[in-house]
């Protein structure tokens, strides 16, 4: 069976941003900002098609604050607090309203009602000698773009939805080494627990997972002018539910 579908999807995005820096004293520094993100989405079908697709006209908005503050009682010690926010917009393949056959038993359908996923991250950390650091972090993801699959007979139909929220609480530690002229290195690790909640009937109302991992980075300099360099990096993520 052949099908021909012509649609036009238009998006208009506006993201004004304002920020300012405040310095109370030599030991204190703060920068705060606020970004507004508005997305106007429109879908209409063009041409002569056997499959009628309802028109779509949606507007989604989000307020995204940021805050970075540091307190440095001396050159050896620093305490920092950060708050960041962001959004992730759905890709066109997730918005495409038609059903696509992946294989004999699997079908995929886009979702024209998807809206952006919002993320908020907060961290409080301590750094010693600009090298060793410890940090606690809290991250919240709202309206996560999540694939949801349902069974109809021997067929599997998959569709992404804004189906989940998550809350992550974790600890991080790392060390940065730059005492040699020809090499610098860093290593860091993290461990945390994630809580997922959902209102979708196809997903569990609540689930938990432990997450942990490590990252390493080595950078080499092979000449004095630093025009010939190389690096080696690696990361490992533990299994999670």
Secondary structure, DSSP 8 states (H G I E B T S, - for coil): ------EEEEEEEE--EEEEEE-SSTTEEEEEEEEEEEEEEEEEE-S--SS----EEEEEEEEEEEEEEEEEEETTEEEEEEEEEEEE---HHHH--SEEE-SSSEEEE--TT---EEEEEEEEEEEETTTEEEEEEEEEEEEEEEEEEEEETTEEEEEEEEEEEEEEEEEEEEEEEEEETTEEEEEEEEEEEEEEEE--TTS-SEEEEEEEEEEEEEEEE-STTS-SEEEEEEEEE----
